[in-house]
Amino acid sequence: MRFRTRTAEVIIDLDGCVAPDCGFACVKACRLYGRNVLKIEDGKPSLAVSPQEAVRIDNECLACEIHCRWYGSGVIEVRIPMEVV
């Protein structure tokens, strides 16, 4: 699964996801620190909003990636392009 935010791209490898064994760490982190753009659907994380809405409301807190690394299988990557000025 992939979706864009204002300045980043979030990639979740659903095939490598160990949910529910991780307790849905990414979804819980998104609810606690983020803007609730992730939900649980069919036992895996999915977008709770449209891709267009995710661009608008996601606060790019990185919590889903961090909590997946701590409690899950590390299958979330938030890519933020850096430009040298």
Biopython code that builds the backbone (N, CA, C, O; Angstrom):
import numpy as np
from Bio.PDB.StructureBuilder import StructureBuilder

atoms = [
    (1, "MET", "N", (0.852, -1.165, 0.000)),
    (1, "MET", "CA", (0.000, 0.000, 0.000)),
    (1, "MET", "C", (0.898, 1.228, 0.000)),
    (1, "MET", "O", (1.902, 1.277, 0.711)),
    (2, "ARG", "N", (0.529, 2.213, -0.800)),
    (2, "ARG", "CA", (1.264, 3.474, -0.868)),
    (2, "ARG", "C", (0.273, 4.620, -0.830)),
    (2, "ARG", "O", (-0.814, 4.548, -1.404)),
    (3, "PHE", "N", (0.672, 5.678, -0.143)),
    (3, "PHE", "CA", (-0.094, 6.911, -0.238)),
    (3, "PHE", "C", (0.831, 8.084, -0.014)),
    (3, "PHE", "O", (1.877, 7.965, 0.625)),
    (4, "ARG", "N", (0.428, 9.215, -0.548)),
    (4, "ARG", "CA", (1.226, 10.441, -0.460)),
    (4, "ARG", "C", (0.718, 11.322, 0.667)),
    (4, "ARG", "O", (-0.455, 11.294, 1.039)),
    (5, "THR", "N", (1.644, 12.100, 1.189)),
    (5, "THR", "CA", (1.313, 13.189, 2.093)),
    (5, "THR", "C", (1.782, 14.456, 1.396)),
    (5, "THR", "O", (2.185, 14.407, 0.234)),
    (6, "ARG", "N", (1.739, 15.583, 2.082)),
    (6, "ARG", "CA", (2.162, 16.818, 1.415)),
    (6, "ARG", "C", (3.578, 16.734, 0.878)),
    (6, "ARG", "O", (3.836, 17.142, -0.254)),
    (7, "THR", "N", (4.500, 16.210, 1.678)),
    (7, "THR", "CA", (5.905, 16.211, 1.272)),
    (7, "THR", "C", (6.550, 14.826, 1.273)),
    (7, "THR", "O", (7.757, 14.712, 1.061)),
    (8, "ALA", "N", (5.772, 13.782, 1.507)),
    (8, "ALA", "CA", (6.357, 12.448, 1.647)),
    (8, "ALA", "C", (5.483, 11.398, 0.971)),
    (8, "ALA", "O", (4.390, 11.677, 0.477)),
    (9, "GLU", "N", (6.015, 10.177, 0.975)),
    (9, "GLU", "CA", (5.268, 9.012, 0.508)),
    (9, "GLU", "C", (5.377, 7.945, 1.595)),
    (9, "GLU", "O", (6.468, 7.680, 2.100)),
    (10, "VAL", "N", (4.257, 7.339, 1.952)),
    (10, "VAL", "CA", (4.230, 6.276, 2.949)),
    (10, "VAL", "C", (4.017, 4.962, 2.212)),
    (10, "VAL", "O", (3.086, 4.821, 1.419)),
    (11, "ILE", "N", (4.900, 4.000, 2.489)),
    (11, "ILE", "CA", (4.832, 2.691, 1.844)),
    (11, "ILE", "C", (4.698, 1.642, 2.944)),
    (11, "ILE", "O", (5.521, 1.586, 3.858)),
    (12, "ILE", "N", (3.661, 0.811, 2.853)),
    (12, "ILE", "CA", (3.444, -0.274, 3.810)),
    (12, "ILE", "C", (3.425, -1.588, 3.041)),
    (12, "ILE", "O", (2.564, -1.800, 2.188)),
    (13, "ASP", "N", (4.373, -2.467, 3.344)),
    (13, "ASP", "CA", (4.441, -3.786, 2.719)),
    (13, "ASP", "C", (3.462, -4.698, 3.448)),
    (13, "ASP", "O", (3.806, -5.297, 4.467)),
    (14, "LEU", "N", (2.254, -4.801, 2.931)),
    (14, "LEU", "CA", (1.216, -5.580, 3.600)),
    (14, "LEU", "C", (1.533, -7.070, 3.624)),
    (14, "LEU", "O", (1.065, -7.782, 4.513)),
    (15, "ASP", "N", (2.317, -7.552, 2.670)),
    (15, "ASP", "CA", (2.692, -8.967, 2.660)),
    (15, "ASP", "C", (3.617, -9.309, 3.829)),
    (15, "ASP", "O", (3.573, -10.426, 4.345)),
    (16, "GLY", "N", (4.444, -8.370, 4.246)),
    (16, "GLY", "CA", (5.359, -8.599, 5.361)),
    (16, "GLY", "C", (4.791, -8.186, 6.707)),
    (16, "GLY", "O", (5.421, -8.407, 7.741)),
    (17, "CYS", "N", (3.618, -7.593, 6.704)),
    (17, "CYS", "CA", (2.982, -7.107, 7.936)),
    (17, "CYS", "C", (2.601, -8.280, 8.837)),
    (17, "CYS", "O", (2.053, -9.276, 8.365)),
    (18, "VAL", "N", (2.891, -8.163, 10.129)),
    (18, "VAL", "CA", (2.589, -9.238, 11.078)),
    (18, "VAL", "C", (1.313, -8.980, 11.884)),
    (18, "VAL", "O", (1.027, -9.699, 12.842)),
    (19, "ALA", "N", (0.554, -7.964, 11.499)),
    (19, "ALA", "CA", (-0.709, -7.691, 12.193)),
    (19, "ALA", "C", (-1.601, -8.916, 12.105)),
    (19, "ALA", "O", (-1.657, -9.570, 11.063)),
    (20, "PRO", "N", (-2.290, -9.231, 13.173)),
    (20, "PRO", "CA", (-2.518, -8.511, 14.413)),
    (20, "PRO", "C", (-1.516, -8.824, 15.528)),
    (20, "PRO", "O", (-1.684, -8.349, 16.651)),
    (21, "ASP", "N", (-0.485, -9.608, 15.239)),
    (21, "ASP", "CA", (0.479, -9.980, 16.283)),
    (21, "ASP", "C", (1.158, -8.770, 16.918)),
    (21, "ASP", "O", (1.571, -8.840, 18.075)),
    (22, "CYS", "N", (1.279, -7.682, 16.200)),
    (22, "CYS", "CA", (1.922, -6.469, 16.723)),
    (22, "CYS", "C", (0.944, -5.582, 17.485)),
    (22, "CYS", "O", (1.337, -4.559, 18.046)),
    (23, "GLY", "N", (-0.323, -5.969, 17.504)),
    (23, "GLY", "CA", (-1.324, -5.148, 18.171)),
    (23, "GLY", "C", (-1.722, -3.928, 17.343)),
    (23, "GLY", "O", (-2.243, -2.951, 17.880)),
    (24, "PHE", "N", (-1.473, -3.989, 16.036)),
    (24, "PHE", "CA", (-1.763, -2.871, 15.132)),
    (24, "PHE", "C", (-1.063, -1.596, 15.603)),
    (24, "PHE", "O", (-1.672, -0.535, 15.742)),
    (25, "ALA", "N", (0.234, -1.745, 15.841)),
    (25, "ALA", "CA", (1.046, -0.638, 16.374)),
    (25, "ALA", "C", (0.977, 0.600, 15.498)),
    (25, "ALA", "O", (0.929, 1.715, 16.018)),
    (26, "CYS", "N", (0.971, 0.435, 14.183)),
    (26, "CYS", "CA", (0.957, 1.603, 13.286)),
    (26, "CYS", "C", (-0.360, 2.364, 13.389)),
    (26, "CYS", "O", (-0.365, 3.595, 13.406)),
    (27, "VAL", "N", (-1.470, 1.644, 13.458)),
    (27, "VAL", "CA", (-2.781, 2.283, 13.547)),
    (27, "VAL", "C", (-2.925, 3.006, 14.887)),
    (27, "VAL", "O", (-3.432, 4.127, 14.945)),
    (28, "LYS", "N", (-2.476, 2.355, 15.956)),
    (28, "LYS", "CA", (-2.531, 2.998, 17.272)),
    (28, "LYS", "C", (-1.666, 4.249, 17.316)),
    (28, "LYS", "O", (-2.069, 5.263, 17.886)),
    (29, "ALA", "N", (-0.482, 4.185, 16.719)),
    (29, "ALA", "CA", (0.410, 5.352, 16.690)),
    (29, "ALA", "C", (-0.210, 6.483, 15.886)),
    (29, "ALA", "O", (-0.107, 7.649, 16.268)),
    (30, "CYS", "N", (-0.850, 6.145, 14.780)),
    (30, "CYS", "CA", (-1.496, 7.165, 13.947)),
    (30, "CYS", "C", (-2.633, 7.838, 14.707)),
    (30, "CYS", "O", (-2.854, 9.040, 14.561)),
    (31, "ARG", "N", (-3.346, 7.076, 15.507)),
    (31, "ARG", "CA", (-4.441, 7.651, 16.311)),
    (31, "ARG", "C", (-3.904, 8.522, 17.434)),
    (31, "ARG", "O", (-4.493, 9.553, 17.758)),
    (32, "LEU", "N", (-2.789, 8.115, 18.030)),
    (32, "LEU", "CA", (-2.242, 8.835, 19.176)),
    (32, "LEU", "C", (-1.459, 10.080, 18.772)),
    (32, "LEU", "O", (-1.618, 11.136, 19.385)),
    (33, "TYR", "N", (-0.622, 9.968, 17.757)),
    (33, "TYR", "CA", (0.268, 11.068, 17.378)),
    (33, "TYR", "C", (-0.099, 11.737, 16.056)),
    (33, "TYR", "O", (0.239, 12.898, 15.823)),
    (34, "GLY", "N", (-0.783, 11.007, 15.209)),
    (34, "GLY", "CA", (-1.077, 11.500, 13.864)),
    (34, "GLY", "C", (-2.482, 12.047, 13.734)),
    (34, "GLY", "O", (-3.032, 12.624, 14.672)),
    (35, "ARG", "N", (-3.046, 11.861, 12.573)),
    (35, "ARG", "CA", (-4.351, 12.420, 12.234)),
    (35, "ARG", "C", (-5.378, 11.350, 11.919)),
    (35, "ARG", "O", (-6.390, 11.631, 11.277)),
    (36, "ASN", "N", (-5.127, 10.110, 12.369)),
    (36, "ASN", "CA", (-6.096, 9.033, 12.212)),
    (36, "ASN", "C", (-6.354, 8.706, 10.735)),
    (36, "ASN", "O", (-7.500, 8.526, 10.325)),
    (37, "VAL", "N", (-5.293, 8.631, 9.955)),
    (37, "VAL", "CA", (-5.451, 8.289, 8.539)),
    (37, "VAL", "C", (-5.390, 6.788, 8.289)),
    (37, "VAL", "O", (-5.693, 6.330, 7.187)),
    (38, "LEU", "N", (-4.999, 6.016, 9.306)),
    (38, "LEU", "CA", (-4.947, 4.559, 9.161)),
    (38, "LEU", "C", (-6.065, 3.912, 9.959)),
    (38, "LEU", "O", (-6.465, 4.403, 11.015)),
    (39, "LYS", "N", (-6.559, 2.798, 9.430)),
    (39, "LYS", "CA", (-7.568, 1.997, 10.124)),
    (39, "LYS", "C", (-7.229, 0.529, 9.922)),
    (39, "LYS", "O", (-6.324, 0.193, 9.159)),
    (40, "ILE", "N", (-7.951, -0.337, 10.602)),
    (40, "ILE", "CA", (-7.788, -1.778, 10.455)),
    (40, "ILE", "C", (-8.882, -2.277, 9.511)),
    (40, "ILE", "O", (-10.068, -2.025, 9.727)),
    (41, "GLU", "N", (-8.467, -2.985, 8.466)),
    (41, "GLU", "CA", (-9.428, -3.548, 7.521)),
    (41, "GLU", "C", (-8.926, -4.917, 7.091)),
    (41, "GLU", "O", (-7.803, -5.048, 6.603)),
    (42, "ASP", "N", (-9.740, -5.915, 7.268)),
    (42, "ASP", "CA", (-9.371, -7.294, 6.927)),
    (42, "ASP", "C", (-8.083, -7.726, 7.619)),
    (42, "ASP", "O", (-7.277, -8.451, 7.035)),
    (43, "GLY", "N", (-7.885, -7.285, 8.865)),
    (43, "GLY", "CA", (-6.738, -7.700, 9.660)),
    (43, "GLY", "C", (-5.424, -7.031, 9.324)),
    (43, "GLY", "O", (-4.375, -7.458, 9.808)),
    (44, "LYS", "N", (-5.456, -5.984, 8.500)),
    (44, "LYS", "CA", (-4.248, -5.259, 8.108)),
    (44, "LYS", "C", (-4.526, -3.754, 8.144)),
    (44, "LYS", "O", (-5.684, -3.337, 8.110)),
    (45, "PRO", "N", (-3.464, -2.936, 8.212)),
    (45, "PRO", "CA", (-3.687, -1.490, 8.150)),
    (45, "PRO", "C", (-4.129, -1.081, 6.748)),
    (45, "PRO", "O", (-3.706, -1.664, 5.749)),
    (46, "SER", "N", (-4.984, -0.071, 6.698)),
    (46, "SER", "CA", (-5.412, 0.491, 5.420)),
    (46, "SER", "C", (-5.736, 1.963, 5.643)),
    (46, "SER", "O", (-5.776, 2.436, 6.779)),
    (47, "LEU", "N", (-5.962, 2.668, 4.566)),
    (47, "LEU", "CA", (-6.291, 4.088, 4.679)),
    (47, "LEU", "C", (-7.711, 4.256, 5.212)),
    (47, "LEU", "O", (-8.642, 3.603, 4.740)),
    (48, "ALA", "N", (-7.864, 5.125, 6.186)),
    (48, "ALA", "CA", (-9.178, 5.430, 6.740)),
    (48, "ALA", "C", (-9.835, 6.583, 5.998)),
    (48, "ALA", "O", (-11.014, 6.872, 6.199)),
    (49, "VAL", "N", (-9.072, 7.231, 5.148)),
    (49, "VAL", "CA", (-9.541, 8.370, 4.362)),
    (49, "VAL", "C", (-9.152, 8.148, 2.908)),
    (49, "VAL", "O", (-8.410, 7.215, 2.599)),
    (50, "SER", "N", (-9.636, 8.980, 2.033)),
    (50, "SER", "CA", (-9.250, 8.862, 0.623)),
    (50, "SER", "C", (-7.787, 9.275, 0.465)),
    (50, "SER", "O", (-7.257, 9.994, 1.312)),
    (51, "PRO", "N", (-7.134, 8.833, -0.598)),
    (51, "PRO", "CA", (-5.751, 9.263, -0.834)),
    (51, "PRO", "C", (-5.622, 10.787, -0.908)),
    (51, "PRO", "O", (-4.626, 11.346, -0.450)),
    (52, "GLN", "N", (-6.616, 11.453, -1.478)),
    (52, "GLN", "CA", (-6.583, 12.913, -1.564)),
    (52, "GLN", "C", (-6.700, 13.554, -0.178)),
    (52, "GLN", "O", (-6.046, 14.557, 0.107)),
    (53, "GLU", "N", (-7.526, 12.973, 0.664)),
    (53, "GLU", "CA", (-7.688, 13.484, 2.028)),
    (53, "GLU", "C", (-6.416, 13.244, 2.850)),
    (53, "GLU", "O", (-6.060, 14.071, 3.688)),
    (54, "ALA", "N", (-5.733, 12.123, 2.617)),
    (54, "ALA", "CA", (-4.482, 11.839, 3.324)),
    (54, "ALA", "C", (-3.448, 12.915, 3.038)),
    (54, "ALA", "O", (-2.729, 13.340, 3.942)),
    (55, "VAL", "N", (-3.365, 13.357, 1.790)),
    (55, "VAL", "CA", (-2.425, 14.427, 1.430)),
    (55, "VAL", "C", (-2.739, 15.680, 2.239)),
    (55, "VAL", "O", (-1.836, 16.370, 2.712)),
    (56, "ARG", "N", (-4.009, 15.959, 2.389)),
    (56, "ARG", "CA", (-4.427, 17.192, 3.058)),
    (56, "ARG", "C", (-4.265, 17.138, 4.578)),
    (56, "ARG", "O", (-3.838, 18.123, 5.182)),
    (57, "ILE", "N", (-4.600, 16.001, 5.212)),
    (57, "ILE", "CA", (-4.665, 16.002, 6.674)),
    (57, "ILE", "C", (-3.491, 15.344, 7.392)),
    (57, "ILE", "O", (-3.274, 15.620, 8.572)),
    (58, "ASP", "N", (-2.726, 14.483, 6.717)),
    (58, "ASP", "CA", (-1.643, 13.785, 7.415)),
    (58, "ASP", "C", (-0.606, 14.790, 7.922)),
    (58, "ASP", "O", (-0.175, 15.674, 7.181)),
    (59, "ASN", "N", (-0.208, 14.647, 9.192)),
    (59, "ASN", "CA", (0.751, 15.597, 9.777)),
    (59, "ASN", "C", (2.198, 15.116, 9.686)),
    (59, "ASN", "O", (3.098, 15.751, 10.237)),
    (60, "GLU", "N", (2.424, 14.011, 9.001)),
    (60, "GLU", "CA", (3.773, 13.504, 8.729)),
    (60, "GLU", "C", (4.606, 13.337, 10.002)),
    (60, "GLU", "O", (5.774, 13.725, 10.052)),
    (61, "CYS", "N", (3.985, 12.754, 11.025)),
    (61, "CYS", "CA", (4.656, 12.608, 12.315)),
    (61, "CYS", "C", (5.653, 11.452, 12.359)),
    (61, "CYS", "O", (6.479, 11.392, 13.271)),
    (62, "LEU", "N", (5.594, 10.538, 11.399)),
    (62, "LEU", "CA", (6.482, 9.366, 11.302)),
    (62, "LEU", "C", (6.197, 8.292, 12.352)),
    (62, "LEU", "O", (6.907, 7.288, 12.404)),
    (63, "ALA", "N", (5.183, 8.480, 13.183)),
    (63, "ALA", "CA", (4.900, 7.546, 14.268)),
    (63, "ALA", "C", (4.569, 6.144, 13.756)),
    (63, "ALA", "O", (4.940, 5.156, 14.390)),
    (64, "CYS", "N", (3.884, 6.042, 12.629)),
    (64, "CYS", "CA", (3.541, 4.711, 12.118)),
    (64, "CYS", "C", (4.803, 3.914, 11.798)),
    (64, "CYS", "O", (4.888, 2.727, 12.110)),
    (65, "GLU", "N", (5.778, 4.569, 11.176)),
    (65, "GLU", "CA", (7.026, 3.886, 10.834)),
    (65, "GLU", "C", (7.794, 3.491, 12.098)),
    (65, "GLU", "O", (8.269, 2.361, 12.206)),
    (66, "ILE", "N", (7.914, 4.391, 13.025)),
    (66, "ILE", "CA", (8.669, 4.119, 14.259)),
    (66, "ILE", "C", (8.032, 2.994, 15.055)),
    (66, "ILE", "O", (8.731, 2.081, 15.495)),
    (67, "HIS", "N", (6.731, 3.040, 15.248)),
    (67, "HIS", "CA", (6.060, 2.012, 16.046)),
    (67, "HIS", "C", (6.047, 0.663, 15.339)),
    (67, "HIS", "O", (6.072, -0.377, 15.997)),
    (68, "CYS", "N", (6.009, 0.665, 14.011)),
    (68, "CYS", "CA", (6.118, -0.600, 13.282)),
    (68, "CYS", "C", (7.501, -1.208, 13.490)),
    (68, "CYS", "O", (7.633, -2.426, 13.615)),
    (69, "ARG", "N", (8.515, -0.376, 13.526)),
    (69, "ARG", "CA", (9.878, -0.885, 13.776)),
    (69, "ARG", "C", (10.014, -1.407, 15.204)),
    (69, "ARG", "O", (10.642, -2.442, 15.427)),
    (70, "TRP", "N", (9.436, -0.705, 16.163)),
    (70, "TRP", "CA", (9.538, -1.110, 17.568)),
    (70, "TRP", "C", (8.713, -2.359, 17.887)),
    (70, "TRP", "O", (9.195, -3.259, 18.574)),
    (71, "TYR", "N", (7.483, -2.418, 17.398)),
    (71, "TYR", "CA", (6.549, -3.467, 17.825)),
    (71, "TYR", "C", (6.122, -4.428, 16.727)),
    (71, "TYR", "O", (5.564, -5.486, 17.018)),
    (72, "GLY", "N", (6.372, -4.084, 15.487)),
    (72, "GLY", "CA", (5.934, -4.912, 14.369)),
    (72, "GLY", "C", (7.095, -5.509, 13.615)),
    (72, "GLY", "O", (8.093, -5.925, 14.204)),
    (73, "SER", "N", (6.955, -5.545, 12.311)),
    (73, "SER", "CA", (7.973, -6.186, 11.479)),
    (73, "SER", "C", (8.771, -5.191, 10.638)),
    (73, "SER", "O", (9.528, -5.593, 9.754)),
    (74, "GLY", "N", (8.605, -3.903, 10.909)),
    (74, "GLY", "CA", (9.404, -2.898, 10.207)),
    (74, "GLY", "C", (9.089, -2.775, 8.739)),
    (74, "GLY", "O", (9.987, -2.538, 7.931)),
    (75, "VAL", "N", (7.820, -2.931, 8.373)),
    (75, "VAL", "CA", (7.445, -2.918, 6.960)),
    (75, "VAL", "C", (6.916, -1.562, 6.482)),
    (75, "VAL", "O", (6.421, -1.455, 5.360)),
    (76, "ILE", "N", (7.016, -0.540, 7.314)),
    (76, "ILE", "CA", (6.568, 0.795, 6.912)),
    (76, "ILE", "C", (7.785, 1.672, 6.658)),
    (76, "ILE", "O", (8.724, 1.727, 7.452)),
    (77, "GLU", "N", (7.730, 2.352, 5.528)),
    (77, "GLU", "CA", (8.789, 3.287, 5.177)),
    (77, "GLU", "C", (8.144, 4.612, 4.791)),
    (77, "GLU", "O", (7.259, 4.660, 3.937)),
    (78, "VAL", "N", (8.597, 5.681, 5.429)),
    (78, "VAL", "CA", (8.151, 7.011, 5.062)),
    (78, "VAL", "C", (9.303, 7.662, 4.310)),
    (78, "VAL", "O", (10.364, 7.919, 4.878)),
    (79, "ARG", "N", (9.083, 7.922, 3.041)),
    (79, "ARG", "CA", (10.125, 8.519, 2.205)),
    (79, "ARG", "C", (9.882, 10.022, 2.110)),
    (79, "ARG", "O", (8.849, 10.480, 1.622)),
    (80, "ILE", "N", (10.870, 10.768, 2.594)),
    (80, "ILE", "CA", (10.801, 12.225, 2.545)),
    (80, "ILE", "C", (11.986, 12.706, 1.720)),
    (80, "ILE", "O", (13.130, 12.625, 2.167)),
    (81, "PRO", "N", (11.719, 13.206, 0.521)),
    (81, "PRO", "CA", (12.829, 13.670, -0.301)),
    (81, "PRO", "C", (13.474, 14.908, 0.311)),
    (81, "PRO", "O", (12.785, 15.835, 0.738)),
    (82, "MET", "N", (14.780, 14.909, 0.347)),
    (82, "MET", "CA", (15.526, 16.039, 0.897)),
    (82, "MET", "C", (16.218, 16.750, -0.249)),
    (82, "MET", "O", (16.858, 16.122, -1.093)),
    (83, "GLU", "N", (16.086, 18.032, -0.269)),
    (83, "GLU", "CA", (16.684, 18.838, -1.321)),
    (83, "GLU", "C", (17.733, 19.754, -0.707)),
    (83, "GLU", "O", (17.455, 20.479, 0.248)),
    (84, "VAL", "N", (18.904, 19.714, -1.247)),
    (84, "VAL", "CA", (19.986, 20.570, -0.760)),
    (84, "VAL", "C", (19.844, 21.911, -1.453)),
    (84, "VAL", "O", (19.769, 21.992, -2.679)),
    (85, "VAL", "N", (19.810, 22.953, -0.653)),
    (85, "VAL", "CA", (19.634, 24.307, -1.211)),
    (85, "VAL", "C", (20.932, 25.060, -1.139)),
    (85, "VAL", "O", (21.000, 26.216, -1.556)),
]
sb = StructureBuilder()
sb.init_structure("model")
sb.init_model(0)
sb.init_chain("A")
sb.init_seg("    ")
for serial, (resi, resn, name, xyz) in enumerate(atoms, 1):
    if name == "N":
        sb.init_residue(resn, " ", resi, " ")
    sb.init_atom(name, np.array(xyz, "f"), 0.0, 1.0, " ", f" {name:<3s}", serial, name[0])
structure = sb.get_structure()
